[in-house]
Amino acid sequence: MAALVGVTGCAGVGDAGASATARTRVSVPAPASAALGSSTPAAPSAGPTSSVSATPSSAMPSPAPGSPAPGNGPAPSPSGPPPFSAKIEKVSRDDVRQSWRPGCPVPLSGLRKITMTYWGFDDQAHTGVLVINKKVAEDVASVFGKLYEMRYPIRRMVPVDVYKGSDNDSIDADNTSAFNCRNATGSGNWSNHAYGLAVDLNPRENPYVYANGSNAHRNADAFVDRPLKKPGVINSGDRVVRAFGQIGWGWGGSWSGAKDYQHFSENGR
């Protein structure tokens, strides 16, 4: 029997892994006006309406890197944008055919997909999908609820399987993602993404910057310096960093040497 839980606010809810088909819905009331955003169009994405979360197909869409995810965002309420909604479900093999394989450090049973609302650069609500470790799914959903509430803009949110598991293509598309069974940048060890315990948020606006100040993605050249006041940019001690900090996650922008401004993880690495 599926466990379906609804709460108001961004607090965490019950154990999403406790049921064989566990689902969790988290709702956050939308504020009256947008605090952040820009006129840059965001990718429309498929997903639930604001009132009832629709179950996405197990087969992920496959647009070319950088192209919009198909479908429409959640319907606005009569009084304004829809409230935040998040649904947590088990992951099928088809969901992660490109990003998971036998030998990865987390089994399929240890992953969950969150179908949730996010605020776009076009000042509109959209629906995205994030694949994450099941033990942190509710906490991560609560953080994205706070980001939506503060109108922090996100370019797009689809699993890396849309980009055939390519981290580079996902970054070039400015895609916010989490799980990907790969090694850490410049290392032979598993990345925290391989465990589903890290999130990369707006990687164009928040690039990985090497210790010498260079970065690997030319579309991110204007976003290397910090502090920087532009939509979607993360700065030290800002509301985004504090929201992840409230669930105990660390930010790659605080590292010494290389800086990974897009990166948040459970262990801070």
Secondary structure, DSSP 8 states (H G I E B T S, - for coil): -----EEESS---S-GGGSTT---EEEE---SS-SS--SS---------SSS-----SS-----TTS--SS-----BTTBS--EEEEEEE--TGGGTTT--TT-SS-GGGEEEEEEEEE-TTS-EEEEEEEEEGGGHHHHHHHHHHHHHTT-B-SB---GGGGTT-HHHHHHTTB-B-----B-TT-SSB-GGGGT-EEE--TTTS-EE-TTS--S-GGGGGG-SSS--STT---TTSHHHHHHHTTT-EEGGG-SSSEETTEEETT--
